[in-house]
Amino acid sequence: MHMLLVITGGAVLLGLFLLFGHLWGGTRPDLALAAKYFIPVWLAVAALNMWVGVTKAGYSVREETPILFIVFLIPAALAAIAIWRFSR
């Protein structure tokens, strides 16, 4: 359940990045740039989520690494789709 909430949070954060891209520029390249900026920010958030899982929840790095990949890749894939659509 926690994984689903974090992935949903990533999708919402991507939406906020796209909203700010729309508000600050409004053109399609600005939206693509906002999605590009989202990816490293989301990687940091996903890594922070892993760190909390290891230090506070008691999971090992080996147990948390696949979760990190899943949590990062789904919103990052949505961002990649947005980048592709807005840069055409």
N, C-alpha and C positions, 0 to 999 in steps of 0.2 A: 504494500500500500504506500509506503514511504517513497519507493522508487517512482510510482505513478505520480505522486504529488510533486516530486522534484522535476520530473519530465514536463509536467503541466506548467510548473513555474517557469521552466525554460521557454516553453512556447509563449507564455504570457510576456516574459522579458523580451523575447524576439519581437512580439507585437508592439511593445513599448519603444524598442529601438526603431522599428519601422514608423511608428507614429511620430517620433521626434525627427526622423529623417524627412517625413512628409511636412512637418511643421517648419523645419528650418530651411528646407530647400524646395521640396515638393516635386522635383523632377525625378524621373526614373533612375538616373545615375546616383542621385542622392539617396534613394531608397536602397539601391544595391550597396552603396558605401556604408549605410547604417547596418545592413545585414553583415557586411564584412567586419565591421567593428564588434558586432555581437559575438562572433566566434571566439576570439581570445578571452573576452569577458566571461563567456559561458564556460570555457575551459577552466578559468580560475575558480568560478563558483562550483563546478563539478569537483575540482580537486579539493576545495574547502569541504564539500560534502563528504568526500572520501576521508579527509583528515578527521572530521568529526566522528565518522563511523569507526575509525581505527582508535582514536584516543578516548572517546567518550562512551561509545557503544560496545567496545571490547572486541571488535572484529579484527582479524589479521589483514595485513596488506594484501596477501594472496586471496583472501575472501572478497575484499572490497574492489580489487582491480577490475574484474568483469563488470561489476556494477558501475564503476566509473566510466567504462567504455560505453555501456548502454545509455547511461544518463547523459553523457556528453553527445553521443552520436545522433540520437533522435532529434533533439533541437538543432544541432549543427546541420543535419541533413535538411531540415526545414529551411534553415538559413541559406544553404546552398541552392535550394530550389528557388528561394526568393532572389538570390543573386543572379541566378540564371535567367529568371523571368524578367527582372528589372534591367538587366544589362543588354537586352536585345533591342 
